[in-house]
Amino acid sequence: MADAVEALSAGLAALGRQFHEQFEAAPDEAALRALRASVLGKKGELTSLLKLLAQVPPERRKEMGELVNGVKQEVEARFEARREALARAARAAELAAPPLDLTLPGRAPAPRGHLHPITQVRWEVLDIFAQLGFEQAWGPEVELELNNFEKLAFPAEHPAMDMQDTFWVRVGGDDQLRTLLRTHTSNVQSRELSARRPPMAIVSGGAVYRRDDDVTHSPMFHQVEGFLVDEGVSFAHLKGVLTTFARRLYGEAAPVRFRPSYFPFVEPGAEVDVGCVFCDVAAGTRAGCRVCKGTGWLEVLGCGMVHPEVLERCGIDSERFTGFAFGMGIERLAMLRYGIPDIRLLFENHPRFLAQF
């Protein structure tokens, strides 16, 4: 028992001399805090000495406890005094240092981001049609089969449905409610024709989904859909609007052609081609071009006169009103606009690629 008292007293005395010298030699606050932890921490020297209290005679424990608390308070006081001295020294050194050179150039700002080329082209396309008098409207990406197919005169078993093979969605566990990711933005057409009366000129844009994936197709891509319905609308109006659009987008010299084509919801239907930017139509096409497949032309949109059946299914009198509709893939337009050879580059999000636009 007496040995424990002597060992504890000697340890506290040695510790007092040691921490005082170490605190005074600490070069900065971080080193000072590390020294404090080595004394008062869970594995510190004072904590180790406290274990000797269990061996001290009961009549001496109060005395030795007060001695331990005194050492602890002294450690804290010395720590605070040294910390304040270090702070004053750092402030004095800062004030004595040479002044800031206000003539030095500032730090260059971080590079700013910019709109994705798909977004740039979509806004430009919608703006062109707004200039031509079209109103913008929007529709959902998860759509009823009724609006995506039935009102657009897609027969349930028609071969054209194979072109629209898509992703079906179960909503709320209801297998009877036929819903899918829309295959085209034409769902806006069926919704607007069902909700409003002519005359109307509507354009819309957004993401669509189909099971397709190659250098010119993607399972998720973006479309712009538009239509105009009024009395006396003819195919001549369609050609005039879309030729004006193509030349505003690609320049007045851009070659444009219309080819007959089939779409379930228009009659007659056509595809609009613009000269391939990777080939020279005047000098002869490049046989190895993967984008236009050596034809010298690239399809940019499909169009036609709105089928009377579509008008009737949406509650429009097809004997009185006629109209035209068109739809285009924004990625295809961007490829032509910027000379992009592979549609997949638009979705890989490589910074060096996107920085070019």
C-alpha positions, 0 to 999 in steps of 0.5 A: 500500500505504501509502495502505491502511494510512493509510486503514484506521488513520484509518477505525478511529480515526473509527469508535471515536469515532463508535460510542462517542458513538452508543452513549451516546445510544441511548435503549433496547435496541432502538436500541442493538442497531440501532447495533451491527448498523450497526457489526458487521453484514454490511453494517456499517462495520467490515466495510467497513473490513476490505476494505482489509486485502487492500491492506495490505502482508503485513508490516503485516497482522498489526499492522492485524488486531490493531488491527481486533480491538481495535476490535471488542472495544471495540465489544462491551464498550461495547455490553454496558456500555450495555445493562446501564446501560439495564436498570438505568435501566428497573428504577429507573424501574419501582420509582420509578413509582406502585404498582399500584392493586389496587382496579381491576377485573380484565379481563373474561374472554373469552366462553365458547363453548357447545354447538351447538343440534343437540348440545343437542337431541340430548343432550336427546332421548337423555336423555328416552329414557334416562328412558323406559328406553332404552339408548344404542348407536352405529354407524359412519357408513360402513356395509355395504349389508347393514346399511343396506338388506338387513337392514331389508327394502329390496328392491334395486329397490324405489321406496323406494330412491329416497328413500334415494339417497345417497353410495356409498364405495369401500373399499380399491379393492374394487368388490364390497364395497358400502359407503355413507355411512349414510342413517339411524341404523337401521343400529344397529337391524340391528346390535343385532338381529343381535348380541343377543336380546330384550328390548331397548330401544335408542336411538342418534344421529348423522350421516346422509347423503342427496342432499337440499337445501332449507329443511327438508333437508340432504345431511348431517343428524343423526338419533335412531333407537330401537326396542323389541323384546319379547313382546307389544309393540303399536302402543299402546306405540308411541303412548304412548312417542312421545306422552310423548317429544313432550310432554316435549320441547315441553311438555304442551300441544303438539299431537301427531298420528299419520298412516299412512305407508309405510316399508319396514322397519315395518308398519304405519307412521306419521308423527308431527306436532307443531303448527308453531311458525310457525302457530297451528292454533287460529286457522287456519294461515298459508298462506305458511309455507314450513316447514309449507307451510301445513298447521299441522303439522310432521313430526318423526319416522317410526315403526311396528311392526318388520316381521316380515321385518326380525326374521327377517333379523336372526335374531329369531323374528317369531312370538314377538317384536314391536317398534316403531321410530322415527327423527327428524331432530334438525335438524327438532326443533331448528327446532321447539324454537327457531323456526328457519325455515331448516335451512341456518342450523344449518350456516352457523355464524354467531356471531350466530345461534348466540349466541341458543341 
